[in-house]
Structures are given as C-alpha cells and as structure tokens.
Amino acid sequence: MNMQCNIGAKGRAVRLKLGIAGILGGIAVAISFFLIQLNWGLVWIIPAGIIFGGSFSVFESWAGWCVIRAMGFRTPH
C-alpha cells in the first residue's frame, strides 16, 4: 500500500495533539480501572482501544497520511 502524504503541517499538528491526548487518556482510564479494582474480564478492551486509537493518530501525524482522506473524504485539517 502506497501511503502518499495527504495532510499538511496543520493537520499533522492536530493529529499529533489528539494522539498524545488519546494515549494519555487511555492510560488514565486504565489506571482508574485498576484503582477501583474493576474485574478485568473484557473491560481491558476499553483502555486498549483508546491507546491504540491515539497511537494510530500519532502514526498518521508522523507519516503525514490520513486514512479518512485516503478513502476520499475531505477533512477540515
């Protein structure tokens, strides 16, 4: 798959900030679940999904590539 740069500097900065916020938010959710001693069953999927989403946003920022734009949708940044 060829990932051509399809976002500018402003879009990269926005994705980086959102990605960092997502990673930190996912870690905060995981810590809060741990502190309230939640039964981890399938609940671990929630913080893992948040952290994965944030990590993917950081990857998009690093690569200069947006998956939504690659599918043909226009985004504001």
PyMOL Python script that loads the backbone (N, CA, C, O; Angstrom):
from pymol import cmd

cmd.read_pdbstr("""\
ATOM      1  N   MET A   1       0.848  -1.169   0.000  1.00  0.00           N
ATOM      2  CA  MET A   1       0.000   0.000   0.000  1.00  0.00           C
ATOM      3  C   MET A   1       0.895   1.235   0.000  1.00  0.00           C
ATOM      4  O   MET A   1       1.806   1.353   0.820  1.00  0.00           O
ATOM      5  N   ASN A   2       0.630   2.144  -0.919  1.00  0.00           N
ATOM      6  CA  ASN A   2       1.400   3.369  -1.025  1.00  0.00           C
ATOM      7  C   ASN A   2       0.721   4.468  -0.215  1.00  0.00           C
ATOM      8  O   ASN A   2      -0.396   4.878  -0.530  1.00  0.00           O
ATOM      9  N   MET A   3       1.396   4.943   0.824  1.00  0.00           N
ATOM     10  CA  MET A   3       0.826   5.985   1.671  1.00  0.00           C
ATOM     11  C   MET A   3       1.462   7.315   1.302  1.00  0.00           C
ATOM     12  O   MET A   3       2.508   7.680   1.838  1.00  0.00           O
ATOM     13  N   GLN A   4       0.827   8.040   0.381  1.00  0.00           N
ATOM     14  CA  GLN A   4       1.333   9.342  -0.013  1.00  0.00           C
ATOM     15  C   GLN A   4       0.871  10.392   0.980  1.00  0.00           C
ATOM     16  O   GLN A   4      -0.225  10.300   1.534  1.00  0.00           O
ATOM     17  N   CYS A   5       1.710  11.382   1.200  1.00  0.00           N
ATOM     18  CA  CYS A   5       1.373  12.467   2.108  1.00  0.00           C
ATOM     19  C   CYS A   5       0.103  13.158   1.611  1.00  0.00           C
ATOM     20  O   CYS A   5       0.057  13.635   0.477  1.00  0.00           O
ATOM     21  N   ASN A   6      -0.926  13.212   2.459  1.00  0.00           N
ATOM     22  CA  ASN A   6      -2.179  13.836   2.044  1.00  0.00           C
ATOM     23  C   ASN A   6      -2.707  14.836   3.077  1.00  0.00           C
ATOM     24  O   ASN A   6      -3.861  15.257   3.003  1.00  0.00           O
ATOM     25  N   ILE A   7      -1.859  15.215   4.042  1.00  0.00           N
ATOM     26  CA  ILE A   7      -2.239  16.253   5.005  1.00  0.00           C
ATOM     27  C   ILE A   7      -1.078  17.227   5.159  1.00  0.00           C
ATOM     28  O   ILE A   7       0.087  16.872   4.978  1.00  0.00           O
ATOM     29  N   GLY A   8      -1.422  18.447   5.494  1.00  0.00           N
ATOM     30  CA  GLY A   8      -0.408  19.488   5.658  1.00  0.00           C
ATOM     31  C   GLY A   8       0.102  19.561   7.084  1.00  0.00           C
ATOM     32  O   GLY A   8      -0.217  18.720   7.925  1.00  0.00           O
ATOM     33  N   ALA A   9       0.891  20.573   7.332  1.00  0.00           N
ATOM     34  CA  ALA A   9       1.512  20.749   8.651  1.00  0.00           C
ATOM     35  C   ALA A   9       0.465  20.964   9.738  1.00  0.00           C
ATOM     36  O   ALA A   9       0.606  20.453  10.850  1.00  0.00           O
ATOM     37  N   LYS A  10      -0.581  21.717   9.421  1.00  0.00           N
ATOM     38  CA  LYS A  10      -1.627  21.974  10.413  1.00  0.00           C
ATOM     39  C   LYS A  10      -2.344  20.671  10.785  1.00  0.00           C
ATOM     40  O   LYS A  10      -2.593  20.415  11.963  1.00  0.00           O
ATOM     41  N   GLY A  11      -2.670  19.862   9.799  1.00  0.00           N
ATOM     42  CA  GLY A  11      -3.326  18.585  10.050  1.00  0.00           C
ATOM     43  C   GLY A  11      -2.437  17.628  10.826  1.00  0.00           C
ATOM     44  O   GLY A  11      -2.915  16.888  11.686  1.00  0.00           O
ATOM     45  N   ARG A  12      -1.162  17.640  10.528  1.00  0.00           N
ATOM     46  CA  ARG A  12      -0.219  16.792  11.257  1.00  0.00           C
ATOM     47  C   ARG A  12      -0.147  17.193  12.721  1.00  0.00           C
ATOM     48  O   ARG A  12      -0.112  16.340  13.609  1.00  0.00           O
ATOM     49  N   ALA A  13      -0.124  18.512  12.969  1.00  0.00           N
ATOM     50  CA  ALA A  13      -0.061  19.003  14.349  1.00  0.00           C
ATOM     51  C   ALA A  13      -1.324  18.636  15.118  1.00  0.00           C
ATOM     52  O   ALA A  13      -1.254  18.244  16.283  1.00  0.00           O
ATOM     53  N   VAL A  14      -2.472  18.763  14.470  1.00  0.00           N
ATOM     54  CA  VAL A  14      -3.740  18.408  15.119  1.00  0.00           C
ATOM     55  C   VAL A  14      -3.765  16.920  15.458  1.00  0.00           C
ATOM     56  O   VAL A  14      -4.161  16.543  16.560  1.00  0.00           O
ATOM     57  N   ARG A  15      -3.344  16.075  14.519  1.00  0.00           N
ATOM     58  CA  ARG A  15      -3.347  14.634  14.760  1.00  0.00           C
ATOM     59  C   ARG A  15      -2.357  14.240  15.854  1.00  0.00           C
ATOM     60  O   ARG A  15      -2.625  13.328  16.637  1.00  0.00           O
ATOM     61  N   LEU A  16      -1.226  14.918  15.908  1.00  0.00           N
ATOM     62  CA  LEU A  16      -0.249  14.633  16.960  1.00  0.00           C
ATOM     63  C   LEU A  16      -0.813  14.980  18.330  1.00  0.00           C
ATOM     64  O   LEU A  16      -0.684  14.200  19.274  1.00  0.00           O
ATOM     65  N   LYS A  17      -1.437  16.150  18.441  1.00  0.00           N
ATOM     66  CA  LYS A  17      -2.020  16.562  19.728  1.00  0.00           C
ATOM     67  C   LYS A  17      -3.145  15.624  20.144  1.00  0.00           C
ATOM     68  O   LYS A  17      -3.224  15.229  21.308  1.00  0.00           O
ATOM     69  N   LEU A  18      -4.016  15.264  19.203  1.00  0.00           N
ATOM     70  CA  LEU A  18      -5.103  14.333  19.523  1.00  0.00           C
ATOM     71  C   LEU A  18      -4.562  12.950  19.892  1.00  0.00           C
ATOM     72  O   LEU A  18      -5.091  12.291  20.787  1.00  0.00           O
ATOM     73  N   GLY A  19      -3.517  12.519  19.209  1.00  0.00           N
ATOM     74  CA  GLY A  19      -2.926  11.218  19.507  1.00  0.00           C
ATOM     75  C   GLY A  19      -2.314  11.171  20.894  1.00  0.00           C
ATOM     76  O   GLY A  19      -2.502  10.202  21.629  1.00  0.00           O
ATOM     77  N   ILE A  20      -1.593  12.202  21.249  1.00  0.00           N
ATOM     78  CA  ILE A  20      -0.992  12.258  22.590  1.00  0.00           C
ATOM     79  C   ILE A  20      -2.083  12.299  23.651  1.00  0.00           C
ATOM     80  O   ILE A  20      -1.979  11.638  24.685  1.00  0.00           O
ATOM     81  N   ALA A  21      -3.136  13.081  23.390  1.00  0.00           N
ATOM     82  CA  ALA A  21      -4.260  13.138  24.335  1.00  0.00           C
ATOM     83  C   ALA A  21      -4.934  11.777  24.454  1.00  0.00           C
ATOM     84  O   ALA A  21      -5.326  11.375  25.549  1.00  0.00           O
ATOM     85  N   GLY A  22      -5.070  11.074  23.351  1.00  0.00           N
ATOM     86  CA  GLY A  22      -5.674   9.743  23.377  1.00  0.00           C
ATOM     87  C   GLY A  22      -4.846   8.740  24.167  1.00  0.00           C
ATOM     88  O   GLY A  22      -5.384   7.959  24.951  1.00  0.00           O
ATOM     89  N   ILE A  23      -3.553   8.768  23.958  1.00  0.00           N
ATOM     90  CA  ILE A  23      -2.673   7.843  24.686  1.00  0.00           C
ATOM     91  C   ILE A  23      -2.727   8.136  26.189  1.00  0.00           C
ATOM     92  O   ILE A  23      -2.876   7.226  27.004  1.00  0.00           O
ATOM     93  N   LEU A  24      -2.603   9.407  26.537  1.00  0.00           N
ATOM     94  CA  LEU A  24      -2.646   9.775  27.956  1.00  0.00           C
ATOM     95  C   LEU A  24      -4.017   9.481  28.559  1.00  0.00           C
ATOM     96  O   LEU A  24      -4.110   9.040  29.704  1.00  0.00           O
ATOM     97  N   GLY A  25      -5.079   9.724  27.793  1.00  0.00           N
ATOM     98  CA  GLY A  25      -6.429   9.412  28.273  1.00  0.00           C
ATOM     99  C   GLY A  25      -6.630   7.923  28.487  1.00  0.00           C
ATOM    100  O   GLY A  25      -7.245   7.518  29.474  1.00  0.00           O
ATOM    101  N   GLY A  26      -6.120   7.104  27.578  1.00  0.00           N
ATOM    102  CA  GLY A  26      -6.223   5.656  27.726  1.00  0.00           C
ATOM    103  C   GLY A  26      -5.462   5.142  28.938  1.00  0.00           C
ATOM    104  O   GLY A  26      -5.918   4.239  29.639  1.00  0.00           O
ATOM    105  N   ILE A  27      -4.300   5.729  29.171  1.00  0.00           N
ATOM    106  CA  ILE A  27      -3.520   5.350  30.354  1.00  0.00           C
ATOM    107  C   ILE A  27      -4.273   5.758  31.617  1.00  0.00           C
ATOM    108  O   ILE A  27      -4.306   5.007  32.592  1.00  0.00           O
ATOM    109  N   ALA A  28      -4.878   6.947  31.600  1.00  0.00           N
ATOM    110  CA  ALA A  28      -5.649   7.401  32.763  1.00  0.00           C
ATOM    111  C   ALA A  28      -6.848   6.491  33.029  1.00  0.00           C
ATOM    112  O   ALA A  28      -7.152   6.189  34.183  1.00  0.00           O
ATOM    113  N   VAL A  29      -7.524   6.057  31.975  1.00  0.00           N
ATOM    114  CA  VAL A  29      -8.655   5.136  32.135  1.00  0.00           C
ATOM    115  C   VAL A  29      -8.171   3.808  32.713  1.00  0.00           C
ATOM    116  O   VAL A  29      -8.802   3.255  33.615  1.00  0.00           O
ATOM    117  N   ALA A  30      -7.059   3.298  32.199  1.00  0.00           N
ATOM    118  CA  ALA A  30      -6.521   2.031  32.705  1.00  0.00           C
ATOM    119  C   ALA A  30      -6.148   2.142  34.180  1.00  0.00           C
ATOM    120  O   ALA A  30      -6.431   1.236  34.964  1.00  0.00           O
ATOM    121  N   ILE A  31      -5.517   3.248  34.558  1.00  0.00           N
ATOM    122  CA  ILE A  31      -5.136   3.441  35.956  1.00  0.00           C
ATOM    123  C   ILE A  31      -6.377   3.551  36.838  1.00  0.00           C
ATOM    124  O   ILE A  31      -6.422   2.978  37.927  1.00  0.00           O
ATOM    125  N   SER A  32      -7.386   4.290  36.365  1.00  0.00           N
ATOM    126  CA  SER A  32      -8.601   4.428  37.182  1.00  0.00           C
ATOM    127  C   SER A  32      -9.323   3.087  37.316  1.00  0.00           C
ATOM    128  O   SER A  32      -9.854   2.783  38.384  1.00  0.00           O
ATOM    129  N   PHE A  33      -9.351   2.282  36.254  1.00  0.00           N
ATOM    130  CA  PHE A  33      -9.948   0.945  36.358  1.00  0.00           C
ATOM    131  C   PHE A  33      -9.182   0.098  37.370  1.00  0.00           C
ATOM    132  O   PHE A  33      -9.781  -0.649  38.143  1.00  0.00           O
ATOM    133  N   PHE A  34      -7.858   0.219  37.360  1.00  0.00           N
ATOM    134  CA  PHE A  34      -7.035  -0.541  38.296  1.00  0.00           C
ATOM    135  C   PHE A  34      -7.284  -0.088  39.732  1.00  0.00           C
ATOM    136  O   PHE A  34      -7.384  -0.914  40.639  1.00  0.00           O
ATOM    137  N   LEU A  35      -7.383   1.226  39.934  1.00  0.00           N
ATOM    138  CA  LEU A  35      -7.553   1.754  41.290  1.00  0.00           C
ATOM    139  C   LEU A  35      -8.910   1.410  41.900  1.00  0.00           C
ATOM    140  O   LEU A  35      -9.018   1.237  43.114  1.00  0.00           O
ATOM    141  N   ILE A  36      -9.946   1.310  41.066  1.00  0.00           N
ATOM    142  CA  ILE A  36     -11.251   0.935  41.615  1.00  0.00           C
ATOM    143  C   ILE A  36     -11.416  -0.588  41.655  1.00  0.00           C
ATOM    144  O   ILE A  36     -12.486  -1.100  41.982  1.00  0.00           O
ATOM    145  N   GLN A  37     -10.346  -1.294  41.319  1.00  0.00           N
ATOM    146  CA  GLN A  37     -10.290  -2.759  41.362  1.00  0.00           C
ATOM    147  C   GLN A  37     -11.406  -3.388  40.536  1.00  0.00           C
ATOM    148  O   GLN A  37     -12.125  -4.272  41.003  1.00  0.00           O
ATOM    149  N   LEU A  38     -11.531  -2.922  39.324  1.00  0.00           N
ATOM    150  CA  LEU A  38     -12.532  -3.429  38.398  1.00  0.00           C
ATOM    151  C   LEU A  38     -12.146  -4.818  37.931  1.00  0.00           C
ATOM    152  O   LEU A  38     -10.973  -5.082  37.668  1.00  0.00           O
ATOM    153  N   ASN A  39     -13.119  -5.706  37.826  1.00  0.00           N
ATOM    154  CA  ASN A  39     -12.868  -7.036  37.285  1.00  0.00           C
ATOM    155  C   ASN A  39     -12.498  -6.876  35.818  1.00  0.00           C
ATOM    156  O   ASN A  39     -13.289  -6.338  35.044  1.00  0.00           O
ATOM    157  N   TRP A  40     -11.310  -7.332  35.418  1.00  0.00           N
ATOM    158  CA  TRP A  40     -10.777  -7.015  34.108  1.00  0.00           C
ATOM    159  C   TRP A  40     -11.387  -7.811  32.977  1.00  0.00           C
ATOM    160  O   TRP A  40     -11.208  -7.387  31.835  1.00  0.00           O
ATOM    161  N   GLY A  41     -12.066  -8.884  33.156  1.00  0.00           N
ATOM    162  CA  GLY A  41     -12.740  -9.624  32.082  1.00  0.00           C
ATOM    163  C   GLY A  41     -12.435  -9.083  30.689  1.00  0.00           C
ATOM    164  O   GLY A  41     -11.306  -9.192  30.212  1.00  0.00           O
ATOM    165  N   LEU A  42     -13.426  -8.508  30.045  1.00  0.00           N
ATOM    166  CA  LEU A  42     -13.231  -7.889  28.725  1.00  0.00           C
ATOM    167  C   LEU A  42     -13.106  -6.370  28.808  1.00  0.00           C
ATOM    168  O   LEU A  42     -13.013  -5.696  27.782  1.00  0.00           O
ATOM    169  N   VAL A  43     -13.105  -5.837  30.015  1.00  0.00           N
ATOM    170  CA  VAL A  43     -13.048  -4.383  30.205  1.00  0.00           C
ATOM    171  C   VAL A  43     -11.716  -3.807  29.737  1.00  0.00           C
ATOM    172  O   VAL A  43     -11.638  -2.617  29.434  1.00  0.00           O
ATOM    173  N   TRP A  44     -10.671  -4.621  29.672  1.00  0.00           N
ATOM    174  CA  TRP A  44      -9.366  -4.128  29.241  1.00  0.00           C
ATOM    175  C   TRP A  44      -9.414  -3.600  27.814  1.00  0.00           C
ATOM    176  O   TRP A  44      -8.528  -2.849  27.406  1.00  0.00           O
ATOM    177  N   ILE A  45     -10.444  -3.984  27.040  1.00  0.00           N
ATOM    178  CA  ILE A  45     -10.559  -3.541  25.653  1.00  0.00           C
ATOM    179  C   ILE A  45     -10.762  -2.026  25.583  1.00  0.00           C
ATOM    180  O   ILE A  45     -10.323  -1.388  24.626  1.00  0.00           O
ATOM    181  N   ILE A  46     -11.419  -1.450  26.582  1.00  0.00           N
ATOM    182  CA  ILE A  46     -11.701  -0.009  26.556  1.00  0.00           C
ATOM    183  C   ILE A  46     -10.406   0.810  26.579  1.00  0.00           C
ATOM    184  O   ILE A  46     -10.169   1.575  25.644  1.00  0.00           O
ATOM    185  N   PRO A  47      -9.554   0.684  27.614  1.00  0.00           N
ATOM    186  CA  PRO A  47      -8.317   1.488  27.578  1.00  0.00           C
ATOM    187  C   PRO A  47      -7.382   1.082  26.437  1.00  0.00           C
ATOM    188  O   PRO A  47      -6.682   1.930  25.884  1.00  0.00           O
ATOM    189  N   ALA A  48      -7.365  -0.198  26.082  1.00  0.00           N
ATOM    190  CA  ALA A  48      -6.501  -0.627  24.978  1.00  0.00           C
ATOM    191  C   ALA A  48      -6.947   0.009  23.670  1.00  0.00           C
ATOM    192  O   ALA A  48      -6.110   0.414  22.865  1.00  0.00           O
ATOM    193  N   GLY A  49      -8.258   0.102  23.447  1.00  0.00           N
ATOM    194  CA  GLY A  49      -8.770   0.735  22.233  1.00  0.00           C
ATOM    195  C   GLY A  49      -8.462   2.218  22.187  1.00  0.00           C
ATOM    196  O   GLY A  49      -8.125   2.754  21.131  1.00  0.00           O
ATOM    197  N   ILE A  50      -8.575   2.882  23.326  1.00  0.00           N
ATOM    198  CA  ILE A  50      -8.262   4.311  23.383  1.00  0.00           C
ATOM    199  C   ILE A  50      -6.776   4.538  23.094  1.00  0.00           C
ATOM    200  O   ILE A  50      -6.418   5.440  22.336  1.00  0.00           O
ATOM    201  N   ILE A  51      -5.928   3.729  23.691  1.00  0.00           N
ATOM    202  CA  ILE A  51      -4.483   3.858  23.472  1.00  0.00           C
ATOM    203  C   ILE A  51      -4.129   3.526  22.023  1.00  0.00           C
ATOM    204  O   ILE A  51      -3.291   4.202  21.426  1.00  0.00           O
ATOM    205  N   PHE A  52      -4.753   2.497  21.452  1.00  0.00           N
ATOM    206  CA  PHE A  52      -4.497   2.140  20.049  1.00  0.00           C
ATOM    207  C   PHE A  52      -4.916   3.280  19.120  1.00  0.00           C
ATOM    208  O   PHE A  52      -4.188   3.624  18.189  1.00  0.00           O
ATOM    209  N   GLY A  53      -6.090   3.864  19.375  1.00  0.00           N
ATOM    210  CA  GLY A  53      -6.550   4.977  18.550  1.00  0.00           C
ATOM    211  C   GLY A  53      -5.612   6.168  18.620  1.00  0.00           C
ATOM    212  O   GLY A  53      -5.312   6.793  17.602  1.00  0.00           O
ATOM    213  N   GLY A  54      -5.148   6.484  19.826  1.00  0.00           N
ATOM    214  CA  GLY A  54      -4.186   7.574  19.979  1.00  0.00           C
ATOM    215  C   GLY A  54      -2.871   7.277  19.279  1.00  0.00           C
ATOM    216  O   GLY A  54      -2.274   8.156  18.657  1.00  0.00           O
ATOM    217  N   SER A  55      -2.427   6.038  19.384  1.00  0.00           N
ATOM    218  CA  SER A  55      -1.179   5.644  18.724  1.00  0.00           C
ATOM    219  C   SER A  55      -1.310   5.737  17.202  1.00  0.00           C
ATOM    220  O   SER A  55      -0.378   6.161  16.519  1.00  0.00           O
ATOM    221  N   PHE A  56      -2.468   5.340  16.680  1.00  0.00           N
ATOM    222  CA  PHE A  56      -2.684   5.434  15.237  1.00  0.00           C
ATOM    223  C   PHE A  56      -2.700   6.890  14.779  1.00  0.00           C
ATOM    224  O   PHE A  56      -2.203   7.210  13.700  1.00  0.00           O
ATOM    225  N   SER A  57      -3.267   7.764  15.595  1.00  0.00           N
ATOM    226  CA  SER A  57      -3.278   9.186  15.262  1.00  0.00           C
ATOM    227  C   SER A  57      -1.852   9.748  15.250  1.00  0.00           C
ATOM    228  O   SER A  57      -1.514  10.554  14.383  1.00  0.00           O
ATOM    229  N   VAL A  58      -1.029   9.336  16.190  1.00  0.00           N
ATOM    230  CA  VAL A  58       0.383   9.757  16.199  1.00  0.00           C
ATOM    231  C   VAL A  58       1.082   9.222  14.949  1.00  0.00           C
ATOM    232  O   VAL A  58       1.889   9.929  14.344  1.00  0.00           O
ATOM    233  N   PHE A  59       0.782   7.981  14.557  1.00  0.00           N
ATOM    234  CA  PHE A  59       1.364   7.418  13.330  1.00  0.00           C
ATOM    235  C   PHE A  59       0.950   8.243  12.111  1.00  0.00           C
ATOM    236  O   PHE A  59       1.780   8.535  11.250  1.00  0.00           O
ATOM    237  N   GLU A  60      -0.333   8.621  12.035  1.00  0.00           N
ATOM    238  CA  GLU A  60      -0.797   9.438  10.911  1.00  0.00           C
ATOM    239  C   GLU A  60      -0.037  10.762  10.870  1.00  0.00           C
ATOM    240  O   GLU A  60       0.326  11.242   9.796  1.00  0.00           O
ATOM    241  N   SER A  61       0.200  11.341  12.031  1.00  0.00           N
ATOM    242  CA  SER A  61       0.946  12.593  12.101  1.00  0.00           C
ATOM    243  C   SER A  61       2.377  12.400  11.612  1.00  0.00           C
ATOM    244  O   SER A  61       2.895  13.210  10.843  1.00  0.00           O
ATOM    245  N   TRP A  62       2.998  11.338  12.057  1.00  0.00           N
ATOM    246  CA  TRP A  62       4.380  11.062  11.668  1.00  0.00           C
ATOM    247  C   TRP A  62       4.487  10.798  10.168  1.00  0.00           C
ATOM    248  O   TRP A  62       5.414  11.277   9.513  1.00  0.00           O
ATOM    249  N   ALA A  63       3.534  10.034   9.626  1.00  0.00           N
ATOM    250  CA  ALA A  63       3.581   9.662   8.216  1.00  0.00           C
ATOM    251  C   ALA A  63       3.047  10.761   7.305  1.00  0.00           C
ATOM    252  O   ALA A  63       3.324  10.753   6.106  1.00  0.00           O
ATOM    253  N   GLY A  64       2.283  11.711   7.857  1.00  0.00           N
ATOM    254  CA  GLY A  64       1.677  12.739   7.020  1.00  0.00           C
ATOM    255  C   GLY A  64       0.549  12.188   6.180  1.00  0.00           C
ATOM    256  O   GLY A  64       0.253  12.712   5.107  1.00  0.00           O
ATOM    257  N   TRP A  65      -0.074  11.146   6.657  1.00  0.00           N
ATOM    258  CA  TRP A  65      -1.090  10.418   5.904  1.00  0.00           C
ATOM    259  C   TRP A  65      -2.325  10.234   6.762  1.00  0.00           C
ATOM    260  O   TRP A  65      -2.218   9.847   7.926  1.00  0.00           O
ATOM    261  N   CYS A  66      -3.491  10.504   6.208  1.00  0.00           N
ATOM    262  CA  CYS A  66      -4.749  10.363   6.930  1.00  0.00           C
ATOM    263  C   CYS A  66      -5.591   9.295   6.252  1.00  0.00           C
ATOM    264  O   CYS A  66      -5.857   9.382   5.053  1.00  0.00           O
ATOM    265  N   VAL A  67      -6.010   8.295   7.004  1.00  0.00           N
ATOM    266  CA  VAL A  67      -6.779   7.192   6.443  1.00  0.00           C
ATOM    267  C   VAL A  67      -8.130   7.676   5.909  1.00  0.00           C
ATOM    268  O   VAL A  67      -8.601   7.178   4.886  1.00  0.00           O
ATOM    269  N   ILE A  68      -8.750   8.628   6.581  1.00  0.00           N
ATOM    270  CA  ILE A  68     -10.047   9.136   6.135  1.00  0.00           C
ATOM    271  C   ILE A  68      -9.894   9.868   4.799  1.00  0.00           C
ATOM    272  O   ILE A  68     -10.711   9.691   3.895  1.00  0.00           O
ATOM    273  N   ARG A  69      -8.855  10.685   4.677  1.00  0.00           N
ATOM    274  CA  ARG A  69      -8.598  11.367   3.396  1.00  0.00           C
ATOM    275  C   ARG A  69      -8.238  10.359   2.306  1.00  0.00           C
ATOM    276  O   ARG A  69      -8.592  10.553   1.143  1.00  0.00           O
ATOM    277  N   ALA A  70      -7.547   9.301   2.666  1.00  0.00           N
ATOM    278  CA  ALA A  70      -7.174   8.284   1.681  1.00  0.00           C
ATOM    279  C   ALA A  70      -8.405   7.578   1.122  1.00  0.00           C
ATOM    280  O   ALA A  70      -8.376   7.075  -0.002  1.00  0.00           O
ATOM    281  N   MET A  71      -9.485   7.537   1.900  1.00  0.00           N
ATOM    282  CA  MET A  71     -10.728   6.918   1.440  1.00  0.00           C
ATOM    283  C   MET A  71     -11.561   7.886   0.604  1.00  0.00           C
ATOM    284  O   MET A  71     -12.611   7.500   0.090  1.00  0.00           O
ATOM    285  N   GLY A  72     -11.114   9.140   0.457  1.00  0.00           N
ATOM    286  CA  GLY A  72     -11.799  10.092  -0.406  1.00  0.00           C
ATOM    287  C   GLY A  72     -12.633  11.129   0.311  1.00  0.00           C
ATOM    288  O   GLY A  72     -13.226  11.985  -0.345  1.00  0.00           O
ATOM    289  N   PHE A  73     -12.704  11.089   1.635  1.00  0.00           N
ATOM    290  CA  PHE A  73     -13.468  12.081   2.393  1.00  0.00           C
ATOM    291  C   PHE A  73     -12.598  13.310   2.630  1.00  0.00           C
ATOM    292  O   PHE A  73     -11.381  13.196   2.783  1.00  0.00           O
ATOM    293  N   ARG A  74     -13.224  14.484   2.661  1.00  0.00           N
ATOM    294  CA  ARG A  74     -12.500  15.715   2.941  1.00  0.00           C
ATOM    295  C   ARG A  74     -12.601  16.013   4.438  1.00  0.00           C
ATOM    296  O   ARG A  74     -13.685  15.933   5.017  1.00  0.00           O
ATOM    297  N   THR A  75     -11.492  16.349   5.053  1.00  0.00           N
ATOM    298  CA  THR A  75     -11.472  16.715   6.458  1.00  0.00           C
ATOM    299  C   THR A  75     -11.020  18.164   6.578  1.00  0.00           C
ATOM    300  O   THR A  75     -10.311  18.653   5.697  1.00  0.00           O
ATOM    301  N   PRO A  76     -11.406  18.864   7.636  1.00  0.00           N
ATOM    302  CA  PRO A  76     -11.065  20.284   7.729  1.00  0.00           C
ATOM    303  C   PRO A  76      -9.577  20.573   7.916  1.00  0.00           C
ATOM    304  O   PRO A  76      -9.146  21.689   7.626  1.00  0.00           O
ATOM    305  N   HIS A  77      -8.778  19.623   8.383  1.00  0.00           N
ATOM    306  CA  HIS A  77      -7.363  19.908   8.631  1.00  0.00           C
ATOM    307  C   HIS A  77      -6.526  19.076   7.710  1.00  0.00           C
ATOM    308  O   HIS A  77      -5.298  19.158   7.749  1.00  0.00           O
TER     309      HIS A  77
END
""", "prot")
cmd.dss("prot")
cmd.show_as("cartoon", "prot")
cmd.util.cbc("prot")
cmd.orient("prot")
